[in-house]
Amino acid sequence: MKTNSQPTKVYLFASVLRSDMKSRPFMQRVKATSEKEARRQLASNYVLSFAGVIPGDRRYDNSFLSQA
């Protein structure tokens, strides 16, 4: 069984739907091992602005995360 050696983090982005550029920005949260990977998960549907990163260890409740 192969394990991922990089820790997963929660990346936060202010985002706007690409299909509705006049909509208000809203926050997106996504689990990933790097910012590049997190952006890759969301960039096809959203214009993104980096807002922060939270360590994704077991101390945090990640049940609030959106599934992209």
All heavy atoms as TSV, in Angstrom:
chain	resi	resn	atom	element	x	y	z
A	1	MET	N	N	0.839	-1.175	0.000
A	1	MET	CA	C	0.000	0.000	0.000
A	1	MET	C	C	0.884	1.239	0.000
A	1	MET	O	O	1.772	1.397	0.818
A	1	MET	CB	C	-0.897	-0.012	1.246
A	1	MET	CG	C	-1.859	1.114	1.273
A	1	MET	SD	S	-3.109	0.786	2.525
A	1	MET	CE	C	-2.909	2.218	3.517
A	2	LYS	N	N	0.646	2.142	-0.930
A	2	LYS	CA	C	1.432	3.362	-1.058
A	2	LYS	C	C	0.791	4.476	-0.243
A	2	LYS	O	O	-0.406	4.697	-0.316
A	2	LYS	CB	C	1.496	3.770	-2.532
A	2	LYS	CG	C	2.474	4.867	-2.806
A	2	LYS	CD	C	2.573	5.114	-4.303
A	2	LYS	CE	C	3.601	6.180	-4.577
A	2	LYS	NZ	N	3.755	6.438	-5.983
A	3	THR	N	N	1.611	5.187	0.547
A	3	THR	CA	C	1.089	6.298	1.333
A	3	THR	C	C	1.636	7.607	0.807
A	3	THR	O	O	2.732	7.663	0.258
A	3	THR	CB	C	1.472	6.162	2.820
A	3	THR	OG1	O	2.897	6.142	2.916
A	3	THR	CG2	C	0.891	4.902	3.431
A	4	ASN	N	N	0.876	8.676	0.998
A	4	ASN	CA	C	1.278	10.000	0.558
A	4	ASN	C	C	2.173	10.610	1.628
A	4	ASN	O	O	1.767	10.761	2.770
A	4	ASN	CB	C	0.038	10.866	0.329
A	4	ASN	CG	C	0.374	12.173	-0.339
A	4	ASN	OD1	O	1.540	12.502	-0.543
A	4	ASN	ND2	N	-0.646	12.925	-0.672
A	5	SER	N	N	3.413	10.976	1.276
A	5	SER	CA	C	4.349	11.497	2.257
A	5	SER	C	C	4.124	12.981	2.542
A	5	SER	O	O	4.585	13.486	3.549
A	5	SER	CB	C	5.786	11.278	1.777
A	5	SER	OG	O	6.000	11.959	0.565
A	6	GLN	N	N	3.430	13.686	1.655
A	6	GLN	CA	C	3.166	15.107	1.878
A	6	GLN	C	C	1.903	15.265	2.707
A	6	GLN	O	O	0.894	14.625	2.441
A	6	GLN	CB	C	2.993	15.840	0.549
A	6	GLN	CG	C	4.268	15.985	-0.229
A	6	GLN	CD	C	4.048	16.824	-1.466
A	6	GLN	OE1	O	3.088	16.610	-2.196
A	6	GLN	NE2	N	4.929	17.763	-1.694
A	7	PRO	N	N	1.941	16.144	3.717
A	7	PRO	CA	C	0.734	16.352	4.520
A	7	PRO	C	C	-0.336	17.109	3.740
A	7	PRO	O	O	-0.035	17.978	2.932
A	7	PRO	CB	C	1.243	17.181	5.695
A	7	PRO	CG	C	2.474	17.853	5.188
A	7	PRO	CD	C	3.064	16.930	4.162
A	8	THR	N	N	-1.580	16.739	3.992
A	8	THR	CA	C	-2.698	17.430	3.367
A	8	THR	C	C	-2.997	18.688	4.168
A	8	THR	O	O	-2.968	18.676	5.395
A	8	THR	CB	C	-3.933	16.521	3.344
A	8	THR	OG1	O	-3.615	15.354	2.611
A	8	THR	CG2	C	-5.110	17.207	2.692
A	9	LYS	N	N	-3.286	19.769	3.470
A	9	LYS	CA	C	-3.640	21.039	4.086
A	9	LYS	C	C	-4.971	21.504	3.518
A	9	LYS	O	O	-5.423	21.008	2.492
A	9	LYS	CB	C	-2.556	22.083	3.803
A	9	LYS	CG	C	-1.215	21.708	4.377
A	9	LYS	CD	C	-0.166	22.718	4.012
A	9	LYS	CE	C	1.183	22.262	4.551
A	9	LYS	NZ	N	2.261	23.115	4.084
A	10	VAL	N	N	-5.574	22.464	4.184
A	10	VAL	CA	C	-6.810	23.067	3.701
A	10	VAL	C	C	-6.445	24.436	3.143
A	10	VAL	O	O	-5.918	25.287	3.865
A	10	VAL	CB	C	-7.849	23.212	4.830
A	10	VAL	CG1	C	-9.104	23.901	4.309
A	10	VAL	CG2	C	-8.176	21.849	5.425
A	11	TYR	N	N	-6.686	24.628	1.851
A	11	TYR	CA	C	-6.380	25.896	1.182
A	11	TYR	C	C	-7.660	26.707	1.049
A	11	TYR	O	O	-8.714	26.163	0.707
A	11	TYR	CB	C	-5.741	25.644	-0.187
A	11	TYR	CG	C	-4.343	25.107	-0.043
A	11	TYR	CD1	C	-4.107	23.747	0.096
A	11	TYR	CD2	C	-3.261	25.973	-0.006
A	11	TYR	CE1	C	-2.823	23.262	0.265
A	11	TYR	CE2	C	-1.973	25.495	0.157
A	11	TYR	CZ	C	-1.763	24.144	0.295
A	11	TYR	OH	O	-0.487	23.670	0.476
A	12	LEU	N	N	-7.555	27.992	1.331
A	12	LEU	CA	C	-8.700	28.901	1.280
A	12	LEU	C	C	-8.516	29.876	0.122
A	12	LEU	O	O	-7.427	30.439	-0.047
A	12	LEU	CB	C	-8.807	29.685	2.584
A	12	LEU	CG	C	-8.827	28.852	3.859
A	12	LEU	CD1	C	-8.561	29.734	5.063
A	12	LEU	CD2	C	-10.150	28.147	3.989
A	13	PHE	N	N	-9.578	30.067	-0.641
A	13	PHE	CA	C	-9.550	30.986	-1.774
A	13	PHE	C	C	-10.812	31.836	-1.782
A	13	PHE	O	O	-11.905	31.332	-1.515
A	13	PHE	CB	C	-9.502	30.230	-3.108
A	13	PHE	CG	C	-8.276	29.405	-3.306
A	13	PHE	CD1	C	-8.272	28.056	-2.990
A	13	PHE	CD2	C	-7.122	29.974	-3.815
A	13	PHE	CE1	C	-7.144	27.282	-3.173
A	13	PHE	CE2	C	-5.990	29.206	-4.004
A	13	PHE	CZ	C	-5.997	27.862	-3.680
A	14	ALA	N	N	-10.660	33.121	-2.082
A	14	ALA	CA	C	-11.809	33.945	-2.446
A	14	ALA	C	C	-12.052	33.626	-3.921
A	14	ALA	O	O	-11.113	33.593	-4.713
A	14	ALA	CB	C	-11.505	35.416	-2.245
A	15	SER	N	N	-13.290	33.364	-4.291
A	15	SER	CA	C	-13.550	32.915	-5.658
A	15	SER	C	C	-14.794	33.559	-6.244
A	15	SER	O	O	-15.696	33.979	-5.533
A	15	SER	CB	C	-13.685	31.394	-5.692
A	15	SER	OG	O	-14.763	30.992	-4.893
A	16	VAL	N	N	-14.789	33.616	-7.584
A	16	VAL	CA	C	-15.932	34.112	-8.357
A	16	VAL	C	C	-16.165	33.094	-9.470
A	16	VAL	O	O	-15.212	32.629	-10.102
A	16	VAL	CB	C	-15.636	35.502	-8.969
A	16	VAL	CG1	C	-16.780	35.963	-9.855
A	16	VAL	CG2	C	-15.357	36.519	-7.884
A	17	LEU	N	N	-17.407	32.747	-9.699
A	17	LEU	CA	C	-17.722	31.810	-10.783
A	17	LEU	C	C	-17.292	32.389	-12.125
A	17	LEU	O	O	-17.569	33.554	-12.424
A	17	LEU	CB	C	-19.218	31.529	-10.823
A	17	LEU	CG	C	-19.739	30.489	-9.865
A	17	LEU	CD1	C	-21.262	30.533	-9.823
A	17	LEU	CD2	C	-19.260	29.115	-10.266
A	18	ARG	N	N	-16.627	31.592	-12.930
A	18	ARG	CA	C	-16.231	32.047	-14.272
A	18	ARG	C	C	-17.452	32.336	-15.138
A	18	ARG	O	O	-17.427	33.204	-15.988
A	18	ARG	CB	C	-15.354	31.006	-14.955
A	18	ARG	CG	C	-13.981	30.901	-14.361
A	18	ARG	CD	C	-13.086	29.998	-15.202
A	18	ARG	NE	N	-11.790	29.872	-14.570
A	18	ARG	CZ	C	-10.797	30.724	-14.712
A	18	ARG	NH1	N	-10.959	31.781	-15.476
A	18	ARG	NH2	N	-9.643	30.529	-14.097
A	19	SER	N	N	-18.529	31.600	-14.905
A	19	SER	CA	C	-19.741	31.772	-15.718
A	19	SER	C	C	-20.555	33.003	-15.326
A	19	SER	O	O	-21.467	33.385	-16.045
A	19	SER	CB	C	-20.615	30.525	-15.596
A	19	SER	OG	O	-21.008	30.339	-14.252
A	20	ASP	N	N	-20.219	33.633	-14.189
A	20	ASP	CA	C	-20.961	34.810	-13.729
A	20	ASP	C	C	-19.998	35.771	-13.041
A	20	ASP	O	O	-19.946	35.853	-11.816
A	20	ASP	CB	C	-22.076	34.390	-12.768
A	20	ASP	CG	C	-22.950	35.558	-12.338
A	20	ASP	OD1	O	-22.818	36.661	-12.914
A	20	ASP	OD2	O	-23.768	35.355	-11.424
A	21	MET	N	N	-19.242	36.498	-13.826
A	21	MET	CA	C	-18.205	37.372	-13.288
A	21	MET	C	C	-18.767	38.550	-12.486
A	21	MET	O	O	-18.032	39.224	-11.790
A	21	MET	CB	C	-17.310	37.899	-14.416
A	21	MET	CG	C	-16.516	36.807	-15.120
A	21	MET	SD	S	-15.367	35.963	-14.035
A	21	MET	CE	C	-14.134	37.226	-13.852
A	22	LYS	N	N	-20.074	38.796	-12.573
A	22	LYS	CA	C	-20.678	39.890	-11.809
A	22	LYS	C	C	-21.148	39.431	-10.432
A	22	LYS	O	O	-21.597	40.244	-9.634
A	22	LYS	CB	C	-21.837	40.502	-12.582
A	22	LYS	CG	C	-21.369	41.223	-13.832
A	22	LYS	CD	C	-22.507	41.890	-14.545
A	22	LYS	CE	C	-21.963	42.594	-15.785
A	22	LYS	NZ	N	-22.982	43.384	-16.449
A	23	SER	N	N	-21.040	38.139	-10.142
A	23	SER	CA	C	-21.458	37.637	-8.832
A	23	SER	C	C	-20.471	38.077	-7.756
A	23	SER	O	O	-19.333	38.440	-8.039
A	23	SER	CB	C	-21.557	36.107	-8.852
A	23	SER	OG	O	-20.280	35.542	-9.021
A	24	ARG	N	N	-20.931	38.038	-6.527
A	24	ARG	CA	C	-20.076	38.425	-5.409
A	24	ARG	C	C	-19.069	37.313	-5.122
A	24	ARG	O	O	-19.394	36.133	-5.236
A	24	ARG	CB	C	-20.919	38.659	-4.171
A	24	ARG	CG	C	-21.818	39.873	-4.295
A	24	ARG	CD	C	-22.645	40.039	-3.065
A	24	ARG	NE	N	-21.780	40.183	-1.900
A	24	ARG	CZ	C	-21.884	41.129	-0.995
A	24	ARG	NH1	N	-22.846	42.006	-1.098
A	24	ARG	NH2	N	-21.068	41.187	0.016
A	25	PRO	N	N	-17.851	37.672	-4.702
A	25	PRO	CA	C	-16.864	36.655	-4.320
A	25	PRO	C	C	-17.346	35.868	-3.091
A	25	PRO	O	O	-18.054	36.407	-2.242
A	25	PRO	CB	C	-15.619	37.468	-3.962
A	25	PRO	CG	C	-15.823	38.795	-4.575
A	25	PRO	CD	C	-17.301	39.019	-4.630
A	26	PHE	N	N	-16.971	34.609	-3.024
A	26	PHE	CA	C	-17.270	33.789	-1.857
A	26	PHE	C	C	-16.056	32.920	-1.564
A	26	PHE	O	O	-15.177	32.757	-2.401
A	26	PHE	CB	C	-18.542	32.958	-2.053
A	26	PHE	CG	C	-18.473	31.993	-3.203
A	26	PHE	CD1	C	-18.144	30.677	-2.994
A	26	PHE	CD2	C	-18.758	32.421	-4.498
A	26	PHE	CE1	C	-18.084	29.781	-4.051
A	26	PHE	CE2	C	-18.700	31.536	-5.567
A	26	PHE	CZ	C	-18.355	30.218	-5.337
A	27	MET	N	N	-16.000	32.378	-0.353
A	27	MET	CA	C	-14.842	31.593	0.066
A	27	MET	C	C	-14.998	30.136	-0.341
A	27	MET	O	O	-16.074	29.558	-0.209
A	27	MET	CB	C	-14.657	31.683	1.584
A	27	MET	CG	C	-14.384	33.093	2.074
A	27	MET	SD	S	-12.980	33.900	1.268
A	27	MET	CE	C	-11.629	32.918	1.890
A	28	GLN	N	N	-13.912	29.565	-0.842
A	28	GLN	CA	C	-13.836	28.148	-1.191
A	28	GLN	C	C	-12.764	27.522	-0.322
A	28	GLN	O	O	-11.709	28.113	-0.100
A	28	GLN	CB	C	-13.426	27.968	-2.653
A	28	GLN	CG	C	-14.496	28.288	-3.636
A	28	GLN	CD	C	-15.428	27.132	-3.831
A	28	GLN	OE1	O	-16.287	26.867	-3.003
A	28	GLN	NE2	N	-15.291	26.436	-4.923
A	29	ARG	N	N	-13.009	26.307	0.141
A	29	ARG	CA	C	-12.023	25.542	0.906
A	29	ARG	C	C	-11.812	24.224	0.190
A	29	ARG	O	O	-12.774	23.579	-0.221
A	29	ARG	CB	C	-12.527	25.284	2.317
A	29	ARG	CG	C	-12.747	26.533	3.122
A	29	ARG	CD	C	-13.507	26.201	4.397
A	29	ARG	NE	N	-13.792	27.387	5.167
A	29	ARG	CZ	C	-14.885	28.125	5.047
A	29	ARG	NH1	N	-15.813	27.785	4.169
A	29	ARG	NH2	N	-15.062	29.185	5.782
A	30	VAL	N	N	-10.542	23.813	0.085
A	30	VAL	CA	C	-10.251	22.564	-0.598
A	30	VAL	C	C	-9.040	21.903	0.053
A	30	VAL	O	O	-8.093	22.578	0.446
A	30	VAL	CB	C	-10.024	22.797	-2.123
A	30	VAL	CG1	C	-8.842	23.680	-2.379
A	30	VAL	CG2	C	-9.911	21.493	-2.867
A	31	LYS	N	N	-9.093	20.566	0.191
A	31	LYS	CA	C	-7.958	19.812	0.737
A	31	LYS	C	C	-7.012	19.459	-0.400
A	31	LYS	O	O	-7.446	18.973	-1.443
A	31	LYS	CB	C	-8.427	18.524	1.407
A	31	LYS	CG	C	-9.045	18.740	2.755
A	31	LYS	CD	C	-9.145	17.455	3.545
A	31	LYS	CE	C	-10.297	16.601	3.101
A	31	LYS	NZ	N	-10.539	15.452	3.998
A	32	ALA	N	N	-5.706	19.683	-0.168
A	32	ALA	CA	C	-4.699	19.356	-1.177
A	32	ALA	C	C	-3.325	19.313	-0.506
A	32	ALA	O	O	-3.164	19.793	0.620
A	32	ALA	CB	C	-4.710	20.396	-2.286
A	33	THR	N	N	-2.345	18.769	-1.217
A	33	THR	CA	C	-0.984	18.711	-0.682
A	33	THR	C	C	-0.169	19.939	-1.053
A	33	THR	O	O	0.897	20.158	-0.494
A	33	THR	CB	C	-0.255	17.447	-1.166
A	33	THR	OG1	O	-0.273	17.425	-2.586
A	33	THR	CG2	C	-0.929	16.196	-0.620
A	34	SER	N	N	-0.650	20.755	-2.000
A	34	SER	CA	C	0.051	21.980	-2.393
A	34	SER	C	C	-0.959	23.000	-2.907
A	34	SER	O	O	-2.083	22.646	-3.285
A	34	SER	CB	C	1.074	21.693	-3.491
A	34	SER	OG	O	0.423	21.344	-4.694
A	35	GLU	N	N	-0.550	24.262	-2.926
A	35	GLU	CA	C	-1.436	25.301	-3.457
A	35	GLU	C	C	-1.716	25.057	-4.938
A	35	GLU	O	O	-2.839	25.250	-5.415
A	35	GLU	CB	C	-0.819	26.686	-3.265
A	35	GLU	CG	C	-1.717	27.793	-3.770
A	35	GLU	CD	C	-1.121	29.182	-3.652
A	35	GLU	OE1	O	-0.076	29.342	-2.996
A	35	GLU	OE2	O	-1.694	30.105	-4.244
A	36	LYS	N	N	-0.702	24.606	-5.652
A	36	LYS	CA	C	-0.870	24.335	-7.086
A	36	LYS	C	C	-1.950	23.262	-7.317
A	36	LYS	O	O	-2.802	23.407	-8.191
A	36	LYS	CB	C	0.465	23.891	-7.679
A	36	LYS	CG	C	0.456	23.728	-9.164
A	36	LYS	CD	C	1.852	23.419	-9.681
A	36	LYS	CE	C	1.884	23.340	-11.179
A	36	LYS	NZ	N	3.245	23.113	-11.681
A	37	GLU	N	N	-1.910	22.207	-6.516
A	37	GLU	CA	C	-2.911	21.156	-6.642
A	37	GLU	C	C	-4.307	21.688	-6.273
A	37	GLU	O	O	-5.301	21.367	-6.931
A	37	GLU	CB	C	-2.569	19.980	-5.733
A	37	GLU	CG	C	-3.579	18.855	-5.791
A	37	GLU	CD	C	-3.319	17.772	-4.764
A	37	GLU	OE1	O	-2.163	17.578	-4.351
A	37	GLU	OE2	O	-4.309	17.135	-4.372
A	38	ALA	N	N	-4.383	22.506	-5.233
A	38	ALA	CA	C	-5.667	23.081	-4.818
A	38	ALA	C	C	-6.248	23.953	-5.923
A	38	ALA	O	O	-7.437	23.874	-6.235
A	38	ALA	CB	C	-5.476	23.889	-3.538
A	39	ARG	N	N	-5.413	24.793	-6.515
A	39	ARG	CA	C	-5.876	25.647	-7.622
A	39	ARG	C	C	-6.347	24.803	-8.803
A	39	ARG	O	O	-7.340	25.117	-9.446
A	39	ARG	CB	C	-4.758	26.578	-8.081
A	39	ARG	CG	C	-4.513	27.716	-7.130
A	39	ARG	CD	C	-3.414	28.635	-7.675
A	39	ARG	NE	N	-3.208	29.756	-6.799
A	39	ARG	CZ	C	-3.940	30.873	-6.812
A	39	ARG	NH1	N	-4.916	31.010	-7.673
A	39	ARG	NH2	N	-3.682	31.848	-5.973
A	40	ARG	N	N	-5.625	23.722	-9.081
A	40	ARG	CA	C	-5.989	22.845	-10.198
A	40	ARG	C	C	-7.394	22.266	-10.015
A	40	ARG	O	O	-8.123	22.069	-10.985
A	40	ARG	CB	C	-4.966	21.713	-10.297
A	40	ARG	CG	C	-4.706	21.277	-11.701
A	40	ARG	CD	C	-3.640	20.222	-11.799
A	40	ARG	NE	N	-2.330	20.811	-11.544
A	40	ARG	CZ	C	-1.294	20.170	-11.003
A	40	ARG	NH1	N	-1.420	18.915	-10.653
A	40	ARG	NH2	N	-0.149	20.771	-10.814
A	41	GLN	N	N	-7.775	21.995	-8.771
A	41	GLN	CA	C	-9.097	21.425	-8.492
A	41	GLN	C	C	-10.226	22.427	-8.733
A	41	GLN	O	O	-11.342	22.032	-9.051
A	41	GLN	CB	C	-9.157	20.941	-7.042
A	41	GLN	CG	C	-8.272	19.752	-6.764
A	41	GLN	CD	C	-8.358	19.328	-5.318
A	41	GLN	OE1	O	-9.436	19.323	-4.727
A	41	GLN	NE2	N	-7.230	18.960	-4.738
A	42	LEU	N	N	-9.939	23.717	-8.587
A	42	LEU	CA	C	-10.997	24.726	-8.656
A	42	LEU	C	C	-10.942	25.630	-9.886
A	42	LEU	O	O	-11.947	26.245	-10.239
A	42	LEU	CB	C	-10.937	25.615	-7.403
A	42	LEU	CG	C	-11.144	24.918	-6.064
A	42	LEU	CD1	C	-10.861	25.880	-4.921
A	42	LEU	CD2	C	-12.546	24.365	-5.967
A	43	ALA	N	N	-9.788	25.753	-10.515
A	43	ALA	CA	C	-9.560	26.779	-11.537
A	43	ALA	C	C	-10.461	26.657	-12.766
A	43	ALA	O	O	-10.734	27.668	-13.422
A	43	ALA	CB	C	-8.102	26.775	-11.968
A	44	SER	N	N	-10.951	25.481	-13.078
A	44	SER	CA	C	-11.785	25.352	-14.278
A	44	SER	C	C	-13.136	26.058	-14.123
A	44	SER	O	O	-13.717	26.494	-15.109
A	44	SER	CB	C	-11.998	23.883	-14.632
A	44	SER	OG	O	-12.694	23.236	-13.587
A	45	ASN	N	N	-13.609	26.201	-12.892
A	45	ASN	CA	C	-14.922	26.808	-12.652
A	45	ASN	C	C	-14.880	28.167	-11.974
A	45	ASN	O	O	-15.886	28.874	-11.961
A	45	ASN	CB	C	-15.778	25.879	-11.803
A	45	ASN	CG	C	-16.088	24.585	-12.509
A	45	ASN	OD1	O	-16.377	24.581	-13.702
A	45	ASN	ND2	N	-16.012	23.491	-11.797
A	46	TYR	N	N	-13.737	28.518	-11.373
A	46	TYR	CA	C	-13.662	29.729	-10.560
A	46	TYR	C	C	-12.425	30.560	-10.882
A	46	TYR	O	O	-11.380	30.017	-11.214
A	46	TYR	CB	C	-13.605	29.377	-9.065
A	46	TYR	CG	C	-14.770	28.550	-8.600
A	46	TYR	CD1	C	-14.678	27.173	-8.495
A	46	TYR	CD2	C	-15.976	29.158	-8.269
A	46	TYR	CE1	C	-15.750	26.413	-8.068
A	46	TYR	CE2	C	-17.064	28.399	-7.846
A	46	TYR	CZ	C	-16.934	27.027	-7.740
A	46	TYR	OH	O	-18.006	26.277	-7.328
A	47	VAL	N	N	-12.546	31.869	-10.733
A	47	VAL	CA	C	-11.405	32.773	-10.704
A	47	VAL	C	C	-11.012	32.849	-9.234
A	47	VAL	O	O	-11.857	33.122	-8.377
A	47	VAL	CB	C	-11.770	34.171	-11.247
A	47	VAL	CG1	C	-10.591	35.122	-11.121
A	47	VAL	CG2	C	-12.240	34.067	-12.690
A	48	LEU	N	N	-9.744	32.575	-8.915
A	48	LEU	CA	C	-9.319	32.396	-7.532
A	48	LEU	C	C	-8.348	33.467	-7.063
A	48	LEU	O	O	-7.508	33.935	-7.830
A	48	LEU	CB	C	-8.631	31.036	-7.376
A	48	LEU	CG	C	-9.459	29.820	-7.773
A	48	LEU	CD1	C	-8.581	28.583	-7.818
A	48	LEU	CD2	C	-10.601	29.637	-6.817
A	49	SER	N	N	-8.456	33.799	-5.789
A	49	SER	CA	C	-7.486	34.653	-5.119
A	49	SER	C	C	-7.130	33.969	-3.806
A	49	SER	O	O	-8.009	33.707	-2.967
A	49	SER	CB	C	-8.086	36.034	-4.857
A	49	SER	OG	O	-7.153	36.839	-4.165
A	50	PHE	N	N	-5.853	33.650	-3.616
A	50	PHE	CA	C	-5.403	32.933	-2.432
A	50	PHE	C	C	-5.738	33.723	-1.169
A	50	PHE	O	O	-5.484	34.920	-1.083
A	50	PHE	CB	C	-3.895	32.685	-2.515
A	50	PHE	CG	C	-3.343	31.941	-1.335
A	50	PHE	CD1	C	-3.528	30.582	-1.218
A	50	PHE	CD2	C	-2.649	32.607	-0.351
A	50	PHE	CE1	C	-3.026	29.895	-0.129
A	50	PHE	CE2	C	-2.134	31.933	0.743
A	50	PHE	CZ	C	-2.328	30.573	0.856
A	51	ALA	N	N	-6.304	33.030	-0.160
A	51	ALA	CA	C	-6.685	33.687	1.086
A	51	ALA	C	C	-5.989	33.100	2.310
A	51	ALA	O	O	-5.919	33.750	3.332
A	51	ALA	CB	C	-8.196	33.616	1.278
A	52	GLY	N	N	-5.483	31.868	2.220
A	52	GLY	CA	C	-4.796	31.290	3.367
A	52	GLY	C	C	-4.697	29.783	3.289
A	52	GLY	O	O	-5.211	29.152	2.374
A	53	VAL	N	N	-3.992	29.223	4.295
A	53	VAL	CA	C	-3.821	27.770	4.372
A	53	VAL	C	C	-3.902	27.362	5.841
A	53	VAL	O	O	-3.435	28.072	6.725
A	53	VAL	CB	C	-2.491	27.326	3.710
A	53	VAL	CG1	C	-1.296	27.924	4.409
A	53	VAL	CG2	C	-2.387	25.822	3.646
A	54	ILE	N	N	-4.537	26.210	6.085
A	54	ILE	CA	C	-4.699	25.657	7.421
A	54	ILE	C	C	-4.096	24.258	7.414
A	54	ILE	O	O	-4.380	23.476	6.503
A	54	ILE	CB	C	-6.195	25.557	7.802
A	54	ILE	CG1	C	-6.864	26.923	7.735
A	54	ILE	CG2	C	-6.363	24.937	9.186
A	54	ILE	CD1	C	-8.376	26.858	7.858
A	55	PRO	N	N	-3.274	23.908	8.403
A	55	PRO	CA	C	-2.776	22.528	8.464
A	55	PRO	C	C	-3.945	21.553	8.491
A	55	PRO	O	O	-4.946	21.795	9.169
A	55	PRO	CB	C	-1.987	22.480	9.773
A	55	PRO	CG	C	-1.660	23.896	10.079
A	55	PRO	CD	C	-2.785	24.719	9.507
A	56	GLY	N	N	-3.846	20.473	7.765
A	56	GLY	CA	C	-4.959	19.533	7.647
A	56	GLY	C	C	-4.833	18.327	8.545
A	56	GLY	O	O	-5.313	17.260	8.209
A	57	ASP	N	N	-4.197	18.467	9.710
A	57	ASP	CA	C	-4.063	17.308	10.594
A	57	ASP	C	C	-5.376	17.026	11.315
A	57	ASP	O	O	-6.371	17.710	11.142
A	57	ASP	CB	C	-2.903	17.486	11.572
A	57	ASP	CG	C	-3.087	18.661	12.520
A	57	ASP	OD1	O	-4.201	19.196	12.583
A	57	ASP	OD2	O	-2.107	19.031	13.182
A	58	ARG	N	N	-5.398	16.034	12.159
A	58	ARG	CA	C	-6.631	15.558	12.788
A	58	ARG	C	C	-7.221	16.516	13.814
A	58	ARG	O	O	-8.322	16.317	14.276
A	58	ARG	CB	C	-6.386	14.203	13.437
A	58	ARG	CG	C	-6.056	13.144	12.427
A	58	ARG	CD	C	-5.821	11.816	13.119
A	58	ARG	NE	N	-5.262	10.859	12.195
A	58	ARG	CZ	C	-5.978	10.013	11.485
A	58	ARG	NH1	N	-7.278	10.019	11.589
A	58	ARG	NH2	N	-5.395	9.178	10.668
A	59	ARG	N	N	-6.499	17.567	14.181
A	59	ARG	CA	C	-7.031	18.527	15.151
A	59	ARG	C	C	-8.179	19.343	14.569
A	59	ARG	O	O	-8.959	19.919	15.293
A	59	ARG	CB	C	-5.939	19.495	15.608
A	59	ARG	CG	C	-4.853	18.843	16.419
A	59	ARG	CD	C	-3.828	19.860	16.811
A	59	ARG	NE	N	-3.201	20.378	15.590
A	59	ARG	CZ	C	-2.439	21.447	15.536
A	59	ARG	NH1	N	-2.194	22.143	16.616
A	59	ARG	NH2	N	-1.898	21.838	14.406
A	60	TYR	N	N	-8.272	19.408	13.254
A	60	TYR	CA	C	-9.281	20.246	12.611
A	60	TYR	C	C	-10.415	19.397	12.081
A	60	TYR	O	O	-10.211	18.317	11.563
A	60	TYR	CB	C	-8.653	21.041	11.459
A	60	TYR	CG	C	-7.622	22.017	11.943
A	60	TYR	CD1	C	-6.280	21.667	11.980
A	60	TYR	CD2	C	-7.984	23.268	12.398
A	60	TYR	CE1	C	-5.330	22.548	12.449
A	60	TYR	CE2	C	-7.043	24.165	12.858
A	60	TYR	CZ	C	-5.725	23.795	12.882
A	60	TYR	OH	O	-4.789	24.671	13.350
A	61	ASP	N	N	-11.615	19.920	12.172
A	61	ASP	CA	C	-12.782	19.249	11.631
A	61	ASP	C	C	-12.900	19.654	10.169
A	61	ASP	O	O	-13.265	20.786	9.876
A	61	ASP	CB	C	-14.031	19.663	12.406
A	61	ASP	CG	C	-15.298	19.064	11.819
A	61	ASP	OD1	O	-15.202	18.137	11.005
A	61	ASP	OD2	O	-16.370	19.555	12.176
A	62	ASN	N	N	-12.592	18.751	9.262
A	62	ASN	CA	C	-12.603	19.064	7.834
A	62	ASN	C	C	-13.944	18.725	7.172
A	62	ASN	O	O	-14.049	18.721	5.954
A	62	ASN	CB	C	-11.476	18.305	7.125
A	62	ASN	CG	C	-10.123	18.800	7.542
A	62	ASN	OD1	O	-9.965	19.943	7.929
A	62	ASN	ND2	N	-9.124	17.941	7.470
A	63	SER	N	N	-14.969	18.459	7.952
A	63	SER	CA	C	-16.257	18.087	7.380
A	63	SER	C	C	-16.921	19.245	6.635
A	63	SER	O	O	-17.835	19.043	5.854
A	63	SER	CB	C	-17.196	17.578	8.478
A	63	SER	OG	O	-17.432	18.596	9.428
A	64	PHE	N	N	-16.463	20.479	6.850
A	64	PHE	CA	C	-17.038	21.651	6.200
A	64	PHE	C	C	-16.516	21.844	4.790
A	64	PHE	O	O	-16.971	22.719	4.082
A	64	PHE	CB	C	-16.765	22.906	7.026
A	64	PHE	CG	C	-15.296	23.232	7.118
A	64	PHE	CD1	C	-14.703	24.051	6.178
A	64	PHE	CD2	C	-14.520	22.729	8.143
A	64	PHE	CE1	C	-13.348	24.353	6.248
A	64	PHE	CE2	C	-13.179	23.022	8.224
A	64	PHE	CZ	C	-12.592	23.851	7.279
A	65	LEU	N	N	-15.552	21.063	4.367
A	65	LEU	CA	C	-14.902	21.294	3.082
A	65	LEU	C	C	-15.830	21.027	1.910
A	65	LEU	O	O	-16.613	20.076	1.929
A	65	LEU	CB	C	-13.670	20.407	2.941
A	65	LEU	CG	C	-12.578	20.685	3.961
A	65	LEU	CD1	C	-11.473	19.660	3.795
A	65	LEU	CD2	C	-12.056	22.072	3.798
A	66	SER	N	N	-15.707	21.861	0.903
A	66	SER	CA	C	-16.481	21.623	-0.315
A	66	SER	C	C	-15.776	20.551	-1.132
A	66	SER	O	O	-14.565	20.453	-1.119
A	66	SER	CB	C	-16.597	22.911	-1.117
A	66	SER	OG	O	-15.321	23.394	-1.462
A	67	GLN	N	N	-16.529	19.748	-1.805
A	67	GLN	CA	C	-15.971	18.694	-2.637
A	67	GLN	C	C	-15.900	19.201	-4.073
A	67	GLN	O	O	-16.908	19.474	-4.678
A	67	GLN	CB	C	-16.843	17.453	-2.571
A	67	GLN	CG	C	-16.932	16.875	-1.182
A	67	GLN	CD	C	-15.604	16.391	-0.670
A	67	GLN	OE1	O	-14.835	15.801	-1.403
A	67	GLN	NE2	N	-15.321	16.664	0.597
A	68	ALA	N	N	-14.707	19.345	-4.564
A	68	ALA	CA	C	-14.521	19.845	-5.932
A	68	ALA	C	C	-14.220	18.702	-6.869
A	68	ALA	O	O	-13.744	17.687	-6.504
A	68	ALA	CB	C	-13.412	20.853	-5.975
